[in-house]
Amino acid sequence: MKVRAFLAFIPSTLLLSCGGGEVVEDGGGLTVVASILPIYLLTENVVGNTTGVTVDVLVSPEAGDIHNYQLVPGDLLKLNRADLVILNGLGLEGFLGDALADLPEGTEIVTAGEGIEPLPLTFHNHQGEPHGDEHGEWDPHLWVSPRNAVRMTQNIRDALAEADPAHADAYRANAAEFIARLEALYEKMLTAARGWPNRAIVTNHDAFGYLARDLDLEIAGVVMLTPGASPSAGEMLRLVGMIRNKGAAAVFVEPGYPEGSARNIARDAEVPVYVLDPCTTGGTDPGRFLEVMEKNLENLDAALGGR
C-alpha cells in the first residue's frame, strides 16, 4: 500500500498530535529526520545549539534489530513532517519501502554514506534486497568506523548548510569541532592497534568490517549469519574449532542482539567475551557516539593484549 493511501486512514487528530494530546504546530525552522540512532547522533553534533532546528530519529533506539525493522504509523507521520531526511544508505533503510517515493514535494533526502567506498559483507546472510556485486551484499555499517564517520559528518554538514543557509556557518563550525574529535579518536585507535599481538576476533554479527579494515584486524567469524537468528549446533561447533585453530582472542557481543549463542561458543572455546557496540541502541545524548567508540577501543585493547 502506498504511504499516501495509508495516511488517508489515519484520523486527522493523530496527524496533528505527537502523543499526550499535544498539538504540533508548524512554527517554521527546519525539521530533520535521521533514519537510525547513529545518524541522529552525527546530525545532532552538527546541529548543536542552532535555533529553529528540530532533529528526530525514525527508528527508536529501543526498537532492537534495525535489519528487521518495520514501519509503524508514527514513522510515516515523522517522515511527512520532515524537511530533510538523512539516511545511512547501502540498503540499510530497506524498511522504508515506498515511503521515500511518497514524501511530500520538496522534502530533501540525503545519504550520509555518500562517497564512502563500500566493503562486501563476508559472513552475512541478510534477508533483505541485495546491494552489491558478485561478491555479495555491501556492508551498510559505515558509521562504526570513526574514519567513515568523518565523511558522513561532512555530508550531513553540507546538506544542512544547503537546506538552511542562514545557519550554514554554525553547521560548519560545529562539524569542524566534532570532526576534530573523531580524527583524534581514530589516531588513538591506530596507536593502540600497533601494540596488539593478536588481531583475530569473532563478532556476534557482521557489523564491524570497516573498523576491522581501519585497525588491520581479522574478523575470523561471526555468530549470527542472519542478524537476530541463532546459529545451528553445527555452526557453533565450527566456530569453536575455528577460534581454537586461528587463536582468535575473544568473542564480542552487541547490545540489542541475543548473546546466548555467542557466550556458549566463547565458553566452549575458552576465550573471553567482550562488548563491541555499533551504537544502534541506548541514549540519544549527542556525546554518546564518541563515548561508545571510546569504549569499543577500550574493550578491543583489553581483548587483543594491548595492556
C-alpha positions as a Markdown table, in Angstrom:
| # | Residue | x | y | z |
|---|---|---|---|---|
| 1 | Met | 0.0 | 0.0 | 0.0 |
| 2 | Lys | 1.3 | 3.4 | -0.9 |
| 3 | Val | 2.0 | 5.7 | 2.0 |
| 4 | Arg | -0.4 | 8.4 | 1.0 |
| 5 | Ala | -3.2 | 5.9 | 0.7 |
| 6 | Phe | -2.3 | 4.6 | 4.1 |
| 7 | Leu | -2.3 | 8.0 | 5.7 |
| 8 | Ala | -5.8 | 8.6 | 4.4 |
| 9 | Phe | -7.0 | 6.1 | 7.0 |
| 10 | Ile | -5.2 | 7.9 | 9.9 |
| 11 | Pro | -7.5 | 10.3 | 11.8 |
| 12 | Ser | -6.7 | 13.9 | 11.3 |
| 13 | Thr | -6.3 | 14.4 | 15.1 |
| 14 | Leu | -3.5 | 11.9 | 15.1 |
| 15 | Leu | -1.8 | 13.7 | 12.2 |
| 16 | Leu | -1.8 | 16.8 | 14.3 |
| 17 | Ser | -0.5 | 15.3 | 17.5 |
| 18 | Cys | 2.6 | 13.5 | 18.9 |
| 19 | Gly | 1.1 | 11.8 | 21.9 |
| 20 | Gly | -0.5 | 13.0 | 25.1 |
| 21 | Gly | -2.9 | 15.1 | 23.1 |
| 22 | Glu | -0.2 | 17.8 | 22.4 |
| 23 | Val | -0.9 | 19.6 | 19.1 |
| 24 | Val | 2.2 | 20.0 | 16.9 |
| 25 | Glu | 2.2 | 23.4 | 15.2 |
| 26 | Asp | 4.4 | 24.3 | 12.3 |
| 27 | Gly | 6.4 | 27.2 | 13.6 |
| 28 | Gly | 8.9 | 27.4 | 10.7 |
| 29 | Gly | 12.5 | 26.4 | 11.0 |
| 30 | Leu | 14.0 | 23.1 | 9.8 |
| 31 | Thr | 12.7 | 19.7 | 10.7 |
| 32 | Val | 15.2 | 16.9 | 10.2 |
| 33 | Val | 14.5 | 13.1 | 10.5 |
| 34 | Ala | 17.5 | 10.8 | 10.8 |
| 35 | Ser | 16.8 | 7.2 | 10.0 |
| 36 | Ile | 18.7 | 5.4 | 12.8 |
| 37 | Leu | 20.4 | 6.4 | 16.1 |
| 38 | Pro | 24.0 | 6.8 | 14.9 |
| 39 | Ile | 22.9 | 9.0 | 12.0 |
| 40 | Tyr | 20.8 | 11.0 | 14.5 |
| 41 | Leu | 23.8 | 11.4 | 16.8 |
| 42 | Leu | 26.1 | 12.6 | 14.0 |
| 43 | Thr | 23.4 | 15.0 | 12.9 |
| 44 | Glu | 22.9 | 16.4 | 16.4 |
| 45 | Asn | 26.6 | 17.1 | 16.7 |
| 46 | Val | 26.4 | 19.2 | 13.5 |
| 47 | Val | 23.2 | 21.0 | 14.6 |
| 48 | Gly | 24.4 | 21.7 | 18.1 |
| 49 | Asn | 22.5 | 24.6 | 19.7 |
| 50 | Thr | 21.3 | 26.1 | 16.4 |
| 51 | Thr | 17.9 | 27.6 | 16.9 |
| 52 | Gly | 14.8 | 26.7 | 15.0 |
| 53 | Val | 16.1 | 23.2 | 14.1 |
| 54 | Thr | 14.4 | 20.0 | 15.2 |
| 55 | Val | 16.1 | 16.7 | 14.8 |
| 56 | Asp | 14.2 | 13.4 | 15.3 |
| 57 | Val | 15.2 | 9.8 | 14.9 |
| 58 | Leu | 12.9 | 7.5 | 12.9 |
| 59 | Val | 13.9 | 4.1 | 14.3 |
| 60 | Ser | 13.7 | 4.3 | 18.1 |
| 61 | Pro | 16.9 | 3.2 | 19.9 |
| 62 | Glu | 14.6 | 0.7 | 21.8 |
| 63 | Ala | 13.4 | -0.9 | 18.6 |
| 64 | Gly | 16.0 | -3.7 | 18.6 |
| 65 | Asp | 17.4 | -5.2 | 15.4 |
| 66 | Ile | 17.3 | -2.5 | 12.7 |
| 67 | His | 17.8 | -5.1 | 10.0 |
| 68 | Asn | 14.3 | -6.5 | 10.6 |
| 69 | Tyr | 12.5 | -3.2 | 11.4 |
| 70 | Gln | 9.1 | -2.4 | 10.0 |
| 71 | Leu | 7.5 | 1.0 | 9.7 |
| 72 | Val | 4.7 | 2.0 | 12.1 |
| 73 | Pro | 2.1 | 4.8 | 11.5 |
| 74 | Gly | 4.1 | 7.2 | 13.7 |
| 75 | Asp | 7.1 | 6.8 | 11.5 |
| 76 | Leu | 5.1 | 7.9 | 8.4 |
| 77 | Leu | 3.9 | 11.0 | 10.3 |
| 78 | Lys | 7.5 | 11.9 | 11.1 |
| 79 | Leu | 8.6 | 11.4 | 7.5 |
| 80 | Asn | 5.7 | 13.5 | 6.2 |
| 81 | Arg | 6.6 | 16.4 | 8.5 |
| 82 | Ala | 10.3 | 16.4 | 7.6 |
| 83 | Asp | 12.1 | 19.0 | 5.5 |
| 84 | Leu | 15.2 | 16.8 | 5.4 |
| 85 | Val | 15.5 | 13.0 | 5.7 |
| 86 | Ile | 19.0 | 11.7 | 6.4 |
| 87 | Leu | 19.8 | 8.1 | 5.6 |
| 88 | Asn | 22.8 | 5.9 | 6.1 |
| 89 | Gly | 22.5 | 4.2 | 2.7 |
| 90 | Leu | 23.7 | 0.9 | 1.2 |
| 91 | Gly | 20.3 | -0.7 | 1.6 |
| 92 | Leu | 20.2 | -0.4 | 5.4 |
| 93 | Glu | 16.9 | 1.5 | 5.2 |
| 94 | Gly | 15.1 | -1.1 | 3.0 |
| 95 | Phe | 12.3 | -1.0 | 5.6 |
| 96 | Leu | 11.3 | 2.4 | 4.1 |
| 97 | Gly | 9.9 | 0.7 | 1.0 |
| 98 | Asp | 7.6 | 3.2 | -0.9 |
| 99 | Ala | 7.8 | 5.8 | 1.9 |
| 100 | Leu | 10.6 | 7.8 | 0.4 |
| 101 | Ala | 8.9 | 8.0 | -3.0 |
| 102 | Asp | 5.7 | 9.2 | -1.4 |
| 103 | Leu | 7.2 | 12.0 | 0.7 |
| 104 | Pro | 5.7 | 15.5 | 0.2 |
| 105 | Glu | 7.2 | 17.5 | -2.7 |
| 106 | Gly | 10.2 | 19.5 | -1.6 |
| 107 | Thr | 11.4 | 17.0 | 1.1 |
| 108 | Glu | 15.1 | 16.5 | 0.6 |
| 109 | Ile | 16.7 | 13.1 | 1.0 |
| 110 | Val | 20.3 | 12.9 | 2.0 |
| 111 | Thr | 22.6 | 9.8 | 2.1 |
| 112 | Ala | 25.2 | 10.3 | 4.8 |
| 113 | Gly | 27.3 | 7.4 | 3.5 |
| 114 | Glu | 27.7 | 9.0 | 0.0 |
| 115 | Gly | 31.2 | 8.8 | -1.3 |
| 116 | Ile | 32.5 | 6.1 | 1.1 |
| 117 | Glu | 33.9 | 3.0 | -0.7 |
| 118 | Pro | 31.8 | 0.1 | 0.5 |
| 119 | Leu | 33.0 | -3.3 | 1.7 |
| 120 | Pro | 31.3 | -6.6 | 0.8 |
| 121 | Leu | 29.7 | -8.4 | 3.7 |
| 122 | Thr | 31.8 | -11.5 | 4.2 |
| 123 | Phe | 29.6 | -13.6 | 6.6 |
| 124 | His | 26.2 | -12.0 | 6.4 |
| 125 | Asn | 23.1 | -13.9 | 5.1 |
| 126 | His | 20.8 | -10.8 | 5.2 |
| 127 | Gln | 17.2 | -11.5 | 4.1 |
| 128 | Gly | 16.6 | -8.1 | 2.5 |
| 129 | Glu | 17.3 | -6.9 | -1.0 |
| 130 | Pro | 20.9 | -7.3 | -2.1 |
| 131 | His | 23.0 | -4.2 | -2.8 |
| 132 | Gly | 26.3 | -5.4 | -4.1 |
| 133 | Asp | 28.1 | -7.3 | -6.9 |
| 134 | Glu | 29.1 | -10.8 | -7.4 |
| 135 | His | 30.9 | -10.8 | -4.1 |
| 136 | Gly | 27.6 | -10.3 | -2.3 |
| 137 | Glu | 25.8 | -7.6 | -0.4 |
| 138 | Trp | 27.5 | -4.4 | 0.7 |
| 139 | Asp | 28.2 | -3.8 | 4.4 |
| 140 | Pro | 26.0 | -0.9 | 5.4 |
| 141 | His | 27.5 | -0.4 | 8.9 |
| 142 | Leu | 29.5 | 2.6 | 7.8 |
| 143 | Trp | 29.4 | 4.6 | 10.9 |
| 144 | Val | 31.1 | 2.0 | 13.2 |
| 145 | Ser | 34.4 | 3.4 | 11.7 |
| 146 | Pro | 35.4 | 6.8 | 13.1 |
| 147 | Arg | 37.2 | 7.4 | 9.8 |
| 148 | Asn | 33.9 | 6.8 | 7.9 |
| 149 | Ala | 32.0 | 8.9 | 10.5 |
| 150 | Val | 34.2 | 11.9 | 9.4 |
| 151 | Arg | 32.9 | 11.7 | 5.8 |
| 152 | Met | 29.4 | 11.1 | 7.0 |
| 153 | Thr | 29.6 | 14.2 | 9.2 |
| 154 | Gln | 30.8 | 16.2 | 6.3 |
| 155 | Asn | 27.9 | 15.1 | 4.1 |
| 156 | Ile | 25.4 | 15.9 | 6.8 |
| 157 | Arg | 27.0 | 19.3 | 7.3 |
| 158 | Asp | 26.8 | 20.1 | 3.6 |
| 159 | Ala | 23.2 | 19.0 | 3.4 |
| 160 | Leu | 22.2 | 21.1 | 6.4 |
| 161 | Ala | 24.0 | 24.2 | 5.1 |
| 162 | Glu | 22.3 | 23.9 | 1.8 |
| 163 | Ala | 18.8 | 23.4 | 3.3 |
| 164 | Asp | 19.3 | 26.1 | 5.9 |
| 165 | Pro | 21.9 | 28.7 | 4.6 |
| 166 | Ala | 21.1 | 31.2 | 7.4 |
| 167 | His | 22.8 | 28.8 | 9.8 |
| 168 | Ala | 25.5 | 27.4 | 7.5 |
| 169 | Asp | 28.3 | 29.0 | 9.5 |
| 170 | Ala | 27.1 | 27.4 | 12.7 |
| 171 | Tyr | 26.8 | 23.9 | 11.0 |
| 172 | Arg | 30.4 | 24.3 | 9.6 |
| 173 | Ala | 31.8 | 25.3 | 13.0 |
| 174 | Asn | 30.0 | 22.5 | 14.9 |
| 175 | Ala | 31.1 | 20.0 | 12.3 |
| 176 | Ala | 34.7 | 21.1 | 12.4 |
| 177 | Glu | 34.8 | 20.6 | 16.2 |
| 178 | Phe | 33.2 | 17.2 | 16.0 |
| 179 | Ile | 35.4 | 16.0 | 13.1 |
| 180 | Ala | 38.5 | 17.0 | 15.1 |
| 181 | Arg | 37.3 | 14.8 | 17.9 |
| 182 | Leu | 36.6 | 11.9 | 15.5 |
| 183 | Glu | 40.0 | 12.2 | 13.9 |
| 184 | Ala | 41.7 | 12.3 | 17.3 |
| 185 | Leu | 39.9 | 9.1 | 18.3 |
| 186 | Tyr | 40.9 | 7.5 | 15.1 |
| 187 | Glu | 44.6 | 8.3 | 15.7 |
| 188 | Lys | 44.2 | 7.0 | 19.2 |
| 189 | Met | 42.8 | 3.7 | 17.8 |
| 190 | Leu | 45.7 | 3.4 | 15.3 |
| 191 | Thr | 48.2 | 3.9 | 18.0 |
| 192 | Ala | 46.7 | 1.3 | 20.3 |
| 193 | Ala | 46.3 | -1.2 | 17.5 |
| 194 | Arg | 50.0 | -1.1 | 16.7 |
| 195 | Gly | 50.6 | -2.8 | 20.0 |
| 196 | Trp | 48.1 | -5.6 | 19.6 |
| 197 | Pro | 49.9 | -9.0 | 19.2 |
| 198 | Asn | 46.6 | -10.8 | 18.5 |
| 199 | Arg | 44.4 | -9.5 | 15.6 |
| 200 | Ala | 41.7 | -12.1 | 15.2 |
| 201 | Ile | 38.3 | -11.8 | 16.7 |
| 202 | Val | 34.7 | -13.2 | 16.4 |
| 203 | Thr | 31.7 | -10.9 | 16.4 |
| 204 | Asn | 28.1 | -11.5 | 17.0 |
| 205 | His | 27.1 | -10.3 | 13.6 |
| 206 | Asp | 28.8 | -8.9 | 10.6 |
| 207 | Ala | 28.8 | -5.2 | 11.6 |
| 208 | Phe | 32.4 | -4.3 | 12.2 |
| 209 | Gly | 34.1 | -4.8 | 8.8 |
| 210 | Tyr | 35.0 | -1.1 | 8.4 |
| 211 | Leu | 36.5 | -0.9 | 11.9 |
| 212 | Ala | 38.5 | -4.1 | 11.2 |
| 213 | Arg | 39.8 | -2.6 | 8.0 |
| 214 | Asp | 40.9 | 0.5 | 9.7 |
| 215 | Leu | 42.7 | -1.3 | 12.5 |
| 216 | Asp | 44.1 | -4.2 | 10.4 |
| 217 | Leu | 42.0 | -6.8 | 12.4 |
| 218 | Glu | 40.8 | -10.1 | 11.1 |
| 219 | Ile | 37.1 | -11.0 | 11.8 |
| 220 | Ala | 37.6 | -14.7 | 11.8 |
| 221 | Gly | 33.9 | -15.5 | 12.1 |
| 222 | Val | 30.5 | -14.3 | 13.1 |
| 223 | Val | 27.9 | -16.0 | 15.3 |
| 224 | Met | 24.7 | -14.9 | 13.6 |
| 225 | Leu | 24.9 | -15.3 | 9.8 |
| 226 | Thr | 21.5 | -13.7 | 9.7 |
| 227 | Pro | 21.0 | -10.8 | 12.2 |
| 228 | Gly | 18.9 | -12.0 | 15.1 |
| 229 | Ala | 19.0 | -15.7 | 14.1 |
| 230 | Ser | 20.7 | -18.2 | 16.3 |
| 231 | Pro | 23.3 | -20.5 | 14.7 |
| 232 | Ser | 22.8 | -24.2 | 14.4 |
| 233 | Ala | 24.6 | -26.6 | 16.6 |
| 234 | Gly | 26.9 | -27.5 | 13.7 |
| 235 | Glu | 27.7 | -23.8 | 13.1 |
| 236 | Met | 28.6 | -23.4 | 16.7 |
| 237 | Leu | 30.9 | -26.3 | 16.7 |
| 238 | Arg | 32.6 | -25.0 | 13.6 |
| 239 | Leu | 33.1 | -21.6 | 15.2 |
| 240 | Val | 34.6 | -23.2 | 18.4 |
| 241 | Gly | 37.1 | -25.1 | 16.2 |
| 242 | Met | 37.9 | -22.1 | 14.2 |
| 243 | Ile | 38.6 | -20.0 | 17.3 |
| 244 | Arg | 41.0 | -22.7 | 18.6 |
| 245 | Asn | 42.7 | -23.1 | 15.2 |
| 246 | Lys | 43.2 | -19.4 | 14.5 |
| 247 | Gly | 43.8 | -18.4 | 18.1 |
| 248 | Ala | 41.1 | -15.8 | 18.0 |
| 249 | Ala | 41.4 | -13.6 | 21.1 |
| 250 | Ala | 37.7 | -13.2 | 22.0 |
| 251 | Val | 34.1 | -13.3 | 21.1 |
| 252 | Phe | 32.3 | -9.9 | 21.0 |
| 253 | Val | 28.6 | -9.5 | 21.8 |
| 254 | Glu | 26.5 | -6.4 | 20.9 |
| 255 | Pro | 23.7 | -4.5 | 22.7 |
| 256 | Gly | 20.4 | -5.2 | 21.1 |
| 257 | Tyr | 21.2 | -8.7 | 20.0 |
| 258 | Pro | 20.8 | -12.1 | 21.7 |
| 259 | Glu | 24.1 | -13.1 | 23.5 |
| 260 | Gly | 23.4 | -16.7 | 24.5 |
| 261 | Ser | 25.0 | -18.5 | 21.5 |
| 262 | Ala | 28.0 | -16.2 | 21.5 |
| 263 | Arg | 28.6 | -16.8 | 25.2 |
| 264 | Asn | 28.3 | -20.6 | 24.8 |
| 265 | Ile | 30.8 | -20.6 | 21.9 |
| 266 | Ala | 33.2 | -18.5 | 23.9 |
| 267 | Arg | 32.8 | -20.8 | 26.9 |
| 268 | Asp | 33.5 | -23.9 | 24.8 |
| 269 | Ala | 36.4 | -22.3 | 23.0 |
| 270 | Glu | 37.8 | -21.0 | 26.4 |
| 271 | Val | 38.1 | -17.4 | 25.3 |
| 272 | Pro | 36.7 | -14.3 | 27.0 |
| 273 | Val | 33.6 | -12.3 | 26.0 |
| 274 | Tyr | 33.7 | -8.5 | 25.4 |
| 275 | Val | 31.3 | -6.0 | 24.0 |
| 276 | Leu | 31.5 | -4.2 | 20.7 |
| 277 | Asp | 28.7 | -1.7 | 20.4 |
| 278 | Pro | 27.5 | -0.5 | 16.9 |
| 279 | Cys | 25.7 | 2.4 | 18.7 |
| 280 | Thr | 22.2 | 1.5 | 17.4 |
| 281 | Thr | 20.7 | 1.3 | 20.9 |
| 282 | Gly | 20.9 | 3.4 | 24.1 |
| 283 | Gly | 20.7 | 7.1 | 24.9 |
| 284 | Thr | 20.3 | 10.0 | 22.5 |
| 285 | Asp | 22.7 | 12.4 | 24.1 |
| 286 | Pro | 25.0 | 13.7 | 21.2 |
| 287 | Gly | 28.1 | 12.8 | 23.2 |
| 288 | Arg | 27.1 | 9.2 | 23.2 |
| 289 | Phe | 28.6 | 8.4 | 19.8 |
| 290 | Leu | 32.2 | 9.2 | 20.9 |
| 291 | Glu | 31.6 | 7.6 | 24.3 |
| 292 | Val | 30.6 | 4.3 | 22.6 |
| 293 | Met | 33.6 | 4.4 | 20.2 |
| 294 | Glu | 36.0 | 5.1 | 23.1 |
| 295 | Lys | 34.5 | 2.1 | 25.0 |
| 296 | Asn | 34.9 | -0.1 | 21.9 |
| 297 | Leu | 38.6 | 0.8 | 21.8 |
| 298 | Glu | 39.0 | 0.0 | 25.5 |
| 299 | Asn | 37.4 | -3.4 | 25.0 |
| 300 | Leu | 39.5 | -4.2 | 21.9 |
| 301 | Asp | 42.6 | -3.2 | 23.7 |
| 302 | Ala | 41.8 | -5.4 | 26.6 |
| 303 | Ala | 40.9 | -8.4 | 24.4 |
| 304 | Leu | 43.8 | -8.2 | 22.0 |
| 305 | Gly | 46.6 | -7.9 | 24.5 |
| 306 | Gly | 47.5 | -4.2 | 24.3 |
| 307 | Arg | 47.9 | -3.9 | 28.0 |
